[in-house]
Amino acid sequence: MSKAGFVALVGRPNSGKSTLLNQLIGEKVSIVSDKPQTTRNRILGILNRPQVQIILVDTPGIHRPGYRMNERMMHSVYEAMKEVDIVVHIVDASKSFGKGEQYALDLVKKAEKPAILALNKIDLINKGKLLPQMEHFSKEHEYVAIVPISALTGDNTEDLVQTIAQHLPEHEFLYPPDYLTDQQERGMVSELIREKVLTHTREELPYSTAVRIEEFEESEREKGFVRITASIIVDKDSQKKIVIGRGGQMIKVIGTEARGDIQDLLQAPKVFLELNVKVVPGWRDQEHLLDDIGLV
């Protein structure tokens, strides 16, 4: 009998959830950045093994919400933990336990679902520091397993897969075995653009940016040509200047790199990508705009 089920990847911002998702799937289905709140929507990544299908749900980093956008993000975390079969609680083992991690731990407890603790980033720490952390978390919650991993290097991630598989319910496959993700192309394109904005603006620009796809013209896709127009949304004029850059250099770099990734994603040799930067003060509290960018 085959096994299949949903598994929520939860944890603090920058704990490595998206990196782990991409490592396990073997493809880029979630954008990765060292900035908090990179992941804003639940993203399904589907991992197939002989007789086992693991449907991974990447969730936004657990944090106390300050804007309507953040409230929606945290709502998606709550909903994910209610609906899945297993919760994988990912902890950055290179950081000290603090109030933020306690907050995340309390949510895992409240979910009342079988939970696996993945102590991530073991490539960054002395292995002697692992045992005290394992003892601390095992006293705090009754995890079904504790697995030290490195999502970046892939170290022990196969052990994590096998541990998840052991605790999945017996069930026929829920998705075709060639599926990797349920994400729509438009959403993935907007996320690839946002990733480049986060990468190149670094500390200059807060994470108060969004990308809205205005046009996705693929009538000539069979000929290998796709036309995309997207708006990068920011809060302030000063942020717009940062994204555009001196002489338009920053927006050019963002567009060039995003275009390359989009061509790979769509398998289209020619992608025309037009990027605009729009200032929308307080956009993180505007319901209609949050709907437009697909933040449910």
C-alpha positions in Angstrom: 0.0 0.0 0.0 1.3 3.4 -0.9 1.6 6.4 1.5 0.7 10.0 0.8 0.0 13.1 2.9 0.5 16.8 3.5 3.5 18.1 5.5 3.7 21.7 6.7 7.2 23.2 6.8 7.0 25.8 9.6 9.4 28.0 11.5 10.8 31.4 12.2 11.8 33.7 9.3 15.1 32.7 7.8 15.1 29.3 9.4 15.5 27.7 6.0 12.1 26.5 5.0 12.2 27.5 1.3 15.8 26.3 1.0 14.7 22.9 2.3 11.7 22.8 0.0 13.9 23.5 -3.0 16.5 21.0 -1.8 14.0 18.2 -1.4 12.1 18.8 -4.7 15.3 19.4 -6.6 13.8 22.4 -8.4 13.3 26.0 -7.5 9.6 26.2 -6.5 10.1 28.8 -3.7 12.2 31.9 -3.7 15.0 32.2 -1.3 16.4 35.3 0.5 18.1 36.1 3.7 15.4 38.8 4.4 12.5 38.0 6.6 9.0 37.3 5.2 10.4 36.2 1.8 7.7 33.5 1.5 4.2 35.1 1.7 2.0 32.4 0.3 1.6 28.7 1.0 3.5 26.8 -1.7 3.1 23.2 -2.5 6.1 21.2 -3.5 5.5 17.5 -4.3 8.1 14.9 -3.5 7.6 11.5 -5.1 9.4 8.3 -3.9 8.6 4.7 -4.7 5.2 4.1 -3.0 5.4 7.5 -1.2 4.1 11.0 -2.1 5.1 13.8 0.3 3.2 17.0 -0.4 5.3 19.8 1.2 3.6 23.0 2.2 6.1 25.9 2.5 4.7 28.6 4.8 5.6 32.2 5.7 8.0 32.6 8.6 6.2 32.7 12.0 6.2 36.3 13.3 3.8 38.6 15.2 1.8 40.4 12.5 1.9 44.2 12.2 0.1 44.8 8.9 -2.9 43.3 7.2 -0.5 41.6 4.8 1.3 40.0 7.8 -2.1 38.9 9.3 -2.9 37.1 6.1 0.5 35.5 6.1 0.1 34.2 9.6 -3.5 33.0 8.8 -2.0 30.9 6.1 0.4 29.3 8.6 -2.5 28.5 11.0 -4.6 27.0 8.2 -1.7 24.9 6.9 -1.0 23.4 10.3 -4.7 22.6 10.7 -5.0 20.8 7.4 -1.8 18.7 7.2 -0.9 15.3 8.5 2.5 16.2 9.8 4.3 19.4 10.9 8.0 19.8 10.3 9.2 22.4 12.7 12.4 23.9 11.3 14.8 25.6 13.7 18.0 27.6 12.8 20.4 25.7 15.0 23.0 28.4 14.6 21.0 30.9 16.6 20.2 31.0 20.3 16.7 30.1 21.6 14.7 33.3 22.2 11.2 34.7 22.4 10.6 34.4 18.7 11.4 30.7 18.7 9.2 30.2 21.8 6.4 31.8 19.9 6.9 29.4 17.0 7.1 26.5 19.4 3.9 27.4 21.1 2.1 27.4 17.7 3.5 24.0 16.9 2.1 22.7 20.3 -1.3 24.2 19.6 -1.5 22.5 16.2 -1.7 19.1 18.0 -0.3 17.3 15.0 2.6 14.8 14.8 5.6 17.1 14.7 9.2 16.4 13.5 11.9 18.8 14.6 14.5 19.6 11.9 17.5 21.4 13.4 18.8 23.2 10.4 22.1 24.8 9.4 24.3 22.2 11.1 26.9 23.1 8.5 27.4 26.4 10.5 27.8 25.1 14.0 30.1 22.9 16.1 28.4 19.5 16.3 28.8 19.6 20.1 26.1 22.2 20.3 23.5 20.0 18.8 22.9 17.7 21.8 21.9 20.5 24.2 19.5 21.8 21.7 17.9 18.4 21.1 17.5 17.9 24.8 16.0 21.4 25.2 13.4 20.9 22.5 12.5 17.3 23.5 11.6 18.6 27.0 9.5 21.4 25.5 7.4 19.2 23.1 6.9 15.5 22.3 8.3 15.4 18.8 7.9 12.1 17.0 11.5 12.6 15.8 14.4 15.1 15.9 16.6 15.2 12.7 19.7 17.5 12.4 20.0 18.7 8.8 21.6 21.2 6.4 19.0 22.4 3.9 21.8 24.2 2.0 24.2 21.3 1.6 21.6 18.6 1.7 23.3 16.9 4.6 20.8 14.5 6.3 17.9 15.7 4.3 17.3 12.2 3.0 17.0 11.0 6.6 14.4 13.6 7.1 12.5 12.4 4.0 12.5 8.8 5.3 11.4 10.0 8.8 8.5 11.9 7.2 7.5 8.8 5.1 7.4 6.6 8.2 4.7 8.8 9.8 2.5 9.4 6.7 -0.9 7.7 6.5 -1.5 4.9 4.0 -3.1 6.5 1.0 -3.1 6.5 -2.8 -1.2 9.3 -4.5 -3.0 12.6 -4.4 -1.2 14.2 -7.4 0.1 12.7 -10.6 3.7 11.4 -10.0 5.2 13.9 -12.5 3.8 17.0 -10.5 6.4 19.2 -8.8 4.2 22.1 -7.6 0.7 23.5 -7.7 1.9 27.0 -8.3 0.6 28.9 -11.3 3.2 30.3 -13.8 2.1 33.9 -13.2 2.7 33.5 -9.5 6.1 31.9 -10.0 7.1 34.7 -12.4 6.2 37.4 -9.9 8.1 35.6 -7.2 11.2 35.3 -9.4 11.1 39.0 -10.0 10.6 39.8 -6.3 13.6 37.5 -5.4 15.9 39.6 -7.6 14.6 42.8 -6.0 15.4 41.4 -2.6 18.8 40.1 -3.7 20.0 43.4 -5.2 18.6 46.0 -2.9 19.9 44.1 0.2 19.8 46.3 3.3 18.8 49.5 1.4 15.2 48.4 0.9 12.9 46.9 3.5 10.8 43.9 2.6 7.9 46.2 1.9 7.9 45.3 -1.8 5.5 43.3 -3.9 5.3 42.4 -7.6 2.0 42.4 -9.6 1.8 40.8 -13.1 0.0 43.3 -15.3 0.3 41.4 -18.6 1.2 37.8 -19.4 0.9 37.5 -23.2 1.7 34.0 -24.5 -0.2 33.9 -27.8 3.2 33.2 -29.5 4.5 30.8 -26.9 4.6 27.9 -29.4 7.2 30.0 -31.3 9.1 30.5 -28.0 8.1 34.1 -27.3 6.3 35.4 -24.2 5.7 39.0 -23.3 5.3 40.0 -19.6 4.7 43.3 -18.0 5.1 43.6 -14.2 4.9 46.3 -11.6 7.2 46.4 -8.6 5.2 48.0 -5.8 6.9 50.0 -3.0 5.8 52.2 -0.2 7.8 55.4 -0.8 9.4 57.5 -3.5 12.8 57.0 -1.9 12.3 53.2 -2.3 11.3 53.7 -6.0 14.6 55.5 -6.6 16.5 52.6 -5.0 14.8 50.0 -7.2 15.4 52.0 -10.4 19.0 52.9 -9.4 21.3 55.6 -10.8 20.7 55.9 -14.5 18.3 53.0 -14.4 21.1 50.5 -13.6 19.4 48.6 -10.8 16.1 47.9 -12.6 18.2 46.8 -15.6 20.1 44.3 -13.5 16.9 43.0 -11.8 15.2 42.7 -15.2 18.1 40.9 -16.9 18.5 38.3 -14.1 14.8 37.8 -13.7 14.4 37.3 -17.4 16.9 34.5 -17.4 15.1 32.6 -14.6 11.8 33.2 -16.3 13.1 31.8 -19.6 14.2 28.7 -17.7 10.9 28.4 -15.9 8.7 28.8 -19.0 11.2 27.0 -21.3 10.8 30.0 -23.7 13.9 31.1 -25.5 12.6 34.7 -25.9 11.0 36.5 -23.0 10.2 40.2 -23.2 10.0 41.6 -19.7 8.9 45.1 -18.9 9.3 46.3 -15.3 7.6 49.4 -13.9 8.0 50.7 -10.3 4.9 52.0 -8.6 4.6 53.9 -5.3 1.5 52.8 -3.4 1.7 54.2 0.2 0.4 51.7 2.8 -0.1 48.9 0.3 0.4 46.2 2.9 -3.0 47.2 4.5 -4.9 47.5 1.2 -7.1 44.4 0.8 -7.7 44.8 -3.0 -4.0 45.0 -3.7 -3.3 42.0 -1.5 -5.9 40.2 -3.5 -4.3 41.3 -6.8 -0.9 39.9 -5.8 -2.4 36.6 -4.7 -1.8 36.9 -1.0 -4.7 34.8 0.4 
